[in-house]
Amino acid sequence: MNKKSELRRFLRNVYGYSFFNKLILLTPVYAVFMQENGLTDLQLSLMFVILSAGTFLTQIPVTWITNKLGTKPAIILGQLLKAIAFVLWLIWPTFWGFAIGMFLWGMEWAFFNVSFEGMVYDELRARRHQKIYSKVLGIRYNVQAIGTALSAFGSLLMFAGYGWITFASLVSLALSALCIARIDIKSHSNAKRNVKKTQFMKLFKTGVRICAKTPCIWMMLMLSLLVANVAYLDDFLSPIGTEIGLPVEFVGFVQFFILGCAVLGQTFAYRFSRVRDWFLYLLICAGGAAFVLFSVFYSLSGLLALGLAYVLFSGLNILLYSRFQDFVPTKYRSVILSLYSIGDNIIYIGTCLIIGLGGMLGSWRYSVMILGMILIMVGLWALLFVRDKCAIAAMPGAMAIKNTHPTGKA
């Protein structure tokens, strides 16, 4: 098999996993299922806190397990945990059954953040195609978006019962695991390692030092996290839709419109992979201004401004994350991605608190306005203090850290 055929096979399996991992027909109905089995609104909200806690609290042991087993077994283990969660909900539909299931699902997210993201970048580098990472990331996000959109049809299968919907979701998870199993690992960094716990903690502390002493890793990590989370309104699009005057049965229009805008940004993001950093920071300000503009008009016509913001931020997410990956040393990739995941959950929780504060003021529009102002400040901070200091991020990671590695080694 020639190199191009190997690359195509690898990418087909990456995209296949991404699609089936998101094609979960339970997605639109599991919250209804939980409430039908006695959960109050407050308890349902607590489930999402537990989901995030499952990712946050297990990040360090998950990273250790990934280094111990290798990335492929770690990803498949994560899918198994998610499958157990879905089965547990069906056979033990109580508060504790749902809570344990959500925690296991959160663990799967931890495996995904560390194992899958690191594997894709390292495998492209091993095949000498790391330059197409931003393009691959954009296509993968679009494939995930298609899977997510098709999952919405799960609600149409309610007549068949939750058992059949759960079974269909388990089949999709099995297909996603099969795609991972078919990947031929080329990178030595993805091999199984005999890592003791004490060695891992030393490795983890070294990863923290790398972030602290390598300015561009730290700055690109923070920029990527802030843009990805502060601009994330997806979970609140339905109540926003009702507030701007849409009937409940049509609030899905907002979600599909925003999803389409996100796909547009993700599709063409790679074409801007070589633009100067200051231009990206300027776009962060523009996206924040679009948030503020939507909050001012806060109407159906104002959705055009929100759509523009999603086009910008979905593209920026790919470009900033790609630049961040360029700086990460291969040896410490799983550890630093673990730190990234921890930061992702912390900032997401903070964003939810800000959105809640806006809701307490009487309308979600205040939440959107506050987030928009924060994004403008993030963009201004990057323009004033980051500037073009990290322009070297377009180079391969090992080259990018050669002169800044805290241990003095490339």
N, C-alpha and C positions, 0 to 999 in steps of 0.2 A: 504493500500500500504506500503510495507516494505521500509526500508531506502535505500537499493540498487536500488529498482525500482524508488524511488523518485529521486535519484541521476541521474539515466539513463534518466529519463524524463526531468530533468533540463538540462542535457548536450545536449540532442537531440534538445531542443528548443534553447539553446545557439548556437549550431552549425548551426541550421536551419536559425536563424537570421543572423549569420555571412555569410552564403552562399548567401541568397537572397538579403542581403544588398549590396553585391558586384556584383550580377548578374544583372547589369544595361546595357542593350543593347545599350543605348545611349552613353556609355563611348567612343567607338572608333570613333563616328561620330559627336558628338555635336560640336566639334571645327570646323569641316568642315561646319556644318549647320550654325554656327555663321558667318563664312567668306562668305558663299553664300548669307547671308543676310546683307552684307555690312561692316563687321568689317575688319579693316586693321590688319596687323601683329602686330603693336604696340598696337592696341586696344585689340587684342586677348591676348597679354601678360598681359595687364592691368586686364583682367578678372581673371587671376590666382592670381594677387595681391589682388583683391577684395575678392576672395575666402578665402585667408589666413587672410585678415582683418576681414572678417565675423566671423572667429573662434576667432581671437585675441581680437577684440573689445567687443564681447558679452560674453566672458568667465565668468566675474563676475556676470552679471545678469542671465546667464544660470545656474550657480551654485546655486544662490539664488532660482531660479524657481525649480531646482531639489530638494532642501531641502524643498520647499513649497509643491510640488506635490507628491514627492516620485519618485523613479527611473523608475518604469514601465511607468507611464504616461509621464514622461519626455522623455524617449526614443521614445515612440510612437509619442509625439509632434514633436520631431526631424525628424522622418520619414515623418510626415505630411508636415513640412516645405520643405523638399527635394521634395516631390511630387508637392507642389505648384510651386517650382522653375521650374520643368520640364514642367508643364502645361503653366507657364508664358512664357517660351521660345517659345512654340508652337503658342500661341495666340497673343503674342506681341514680334515678332522677330526684336527688335531694340536694339540699344546700351544700353538704360536704362532698357529695359526688361531683357536683358542678365545680366546686372550688378546687378539688384535687385535679380535675380535668383541665381547668384553666391554667393551673400551675404547671402541669405537664406540657401544655401547649406553649406556655412561656419558655419552658426549657428548650422546646424545639426551635423557637426563635433564636435562642442563644446559640444553639448548634449551627443554625443557618448563618447567623452573622459572622461567626468565627470560621467555620469550615468551608461553606460554599463560596463566600465572597473571596476568601484567600485562595481557594483552589482555582477559581476562574482566572484570576490575575497571574498566579504562578504558572499555571499550565500554558497560558498564552505566552508568557516569557520563555518557558522551556521550549516552546515551538518557534521562538523568535518572532512573535506577532504581538508583542505587548503594545505596539503603537495603535492597534485597532481596538484596544480595550474600551475606550469611550464609545466607539460605535457598537461594540458587542453589548455594552451596558445599556445603551439606548434601545437596541432591538429586544434585549431581554426584558426591560421594563414594559415595552409595548406588548410582548407576548404575555407577560403577567397581567397586563391590563385587559387583554382579551379573555384570559381565563377568569379574571374577576368579574367581567361583564357577563360572561356566560353563566357564572355561578348564580346570578340574579334569577335565573329561570328555576332555581330550586324551589322557590315559593309556588310555582305552578304545579309542582309535584306533591303538594300537601295532601291531595286526595289519596295518594298511595300510602301515606303514613310516614312517620319519622324513621321507622325501621328501614324502609327502602331508600330513603334519602341518605341515611347514615351508611348503608351498604354501598351506594353509588359513590359516596365521598371516600370510603375506604378503598374502593377500586382505583379511584384517581390517585390516592396516596401510594398504592402499590405500583402503579405505572410510573409515578415520579421516582420511586426508589429504584425501579428497574432501569430507568434512564441513567441514574448515577452509577449503578452497578456496571453499565456498559462502557463507562468512560475509561480509557486507557491512560493511566497516570504516567507522565513523563518527568515531572519535576521531582527532584530529590527531597524538596522541602515538604512534599505531601506524603512522604513515606512514613511508615510506622516507626515510632521512636521509643526506645526504652527509657522513659523519663520518670524519675523518682519525684515524689512530692516536694522534697527539699530542693531538688534541682529546678523544678518548675517555679517555685516561689522566688528563687534567685533569678530565674529567667524573667519572671513577671516584674520584679523590681528593676531589672535592667531595662525592660521595656518602658517603664515609667520614667527612668532616667533619660532614655532616648528622646521621649516626648518633651521632657523638661529642658534638655540641653540642645535639642535640634529645633531651632525656632520655626522652620518651615513645616515640620511635621505637626507641631503644636498649633500653629496658626491655621494651616489648611484643615486640620481636624476640627478646630473650633468653628471655622467658617462653614464647613460642610454640615456640621451638626446643627448650627443655628439656623441656616437656611432651610434644611430639611424639616426641622421641627416647628419653628416659629411660623413657617408658611403652610403648615399642615392643618387644613380645616375639614378634611374629609369626613370625620366622624360627626360633624355638626352641620353638614350641608342640608339634611332633611329639615331640622328645626328652622334653619335660616330660610329655606324655601317657603315654609308656612308663614313665616313672619313677613316676607315680602309679598304675600298675597296669593300664593299658589294653593289650590285645594290639595288635601292630603294625598289623594290618589295620583296627583301629578308631580309630587316632589321628586320623584325619580328622574324627572327631566333635568333637574339641577345637577344630579350626580352624573348622568350620562353626558351632559354638556361639559362639565368640568373634566370628566375622564377623557373626553375627546380633545380638550385643550391640552391636557397633560401628555397625551399620546403625541400630539403635534410637536410639542417642545422636545420630547424624548427622541422623536424620529430624526430631527435635524440637529440635535445637540452636537454630534460628532463633527459636523462641518465647521464648528467654531472652536475645535480643540486647540488650535494654534493661535487664538487671539491673545492679545496682551492681557495680563491679569487685571489691570486697572479698568479695562472695559467690562469685565465680569462684575467687578465691584460696583461699577456704575449701574449695571443692570439690576443688582440687588436693590439699590435705591429706587430704580424705576418700578420694580415689582412691589416694593413697599408703598410707593406712591399710588399704585393701582389699587392696593388694598384700601388705602385711605379714601380714594375716590369712590370705590364701591360703597364704603360705609356712609359717605356723604349722600349719595343718591339712594342707596338701599332700596332698589326696585328691580323689576324684571329687566329693564333696560340697563340697569347698573351691573347686571351679571356680565356684561361685555368687559367691564373693567376687571372683574374677578377672573374671568376667563383669560384675559391678557396676562394677569399675574401668574396664573397656573402655567401658561405657556412658558413664561420666563423662568419660573422657579423649577419646573420639571427639567428644563434644559440645564439650568445652573446646578441642580443636584448632581447630574451626571458629570459635568465638567469639573466641579469642585471635588467630588469624590474621586474622580480619576486622577486629578493632580495630587490629592492626598495619598493615594495608593502608590504613585510614582516615587514618593519619598520614603516609603516604609521598607526597611531592610527585610529581605526574604526570610532570614532566620527568625526574626521577631514578628513576622506578619500576624500570626494567630494571636499573639499576646497583645499587640497594639490594636488589632481589630476587636479584641475583647474589651480593651479600654474604650474603644469607640462605641461599642454596644452599651457599656455602662453609662457613658456620657449621653448617648441617645435616649436612654430611658429617663435619666435625670432631667434633661432639657424638655422631654415630652411631658413629664409630670408638671414641670414648671409652666409649660404652655397651657396645659389643661387648667391649671389654677388661674392663669391670666384670663382665659376664656370664661371661666366661672365667675371671676370678678366682674367682667363686662356684663355677664348675664344678670348678676345681682344689681347692676345699675339700671336694669329695666329692659335691655334689648341686646341681642347678639351683635348689633351694629357697633356697639362700643368695644366689644371684644375684637372685632375686625380692625377697628381704628387703632386700638392700642398695639395690636400685632404689627400693623403696617408701620406705625411710628418706630417700633423696635427694629424692624427690618431696615428702615431708612438709616437708623443710627448704626446698625451693623455694617451697612454698605459704606457709610462715611468713615467709620473706624478703619475699615479695610483700605479705603482710598488714602487716608491720612497716615496710617502707621504700617500697613502691610505693603502697600504699593506694588512695586515690581520685584520685591526682595525674593520672591519664590518663583520667578519666571523660569528658573532652571527645572521646574517640576515636569516640564514636557519631556525631559530626558529620562532614561531608565533609572529605576530606584537606586541601584548600587552606585551609579555615577553621581546621582543627586546628593547622596549623603557622604561622598568620599571625603570631603574636607570638613564635615561637621559632625561626624560620628563621635560620640562622647568617649568611646574606647580607643579612638585613634586608628581604628582599622576600617577598611572599606567593606 
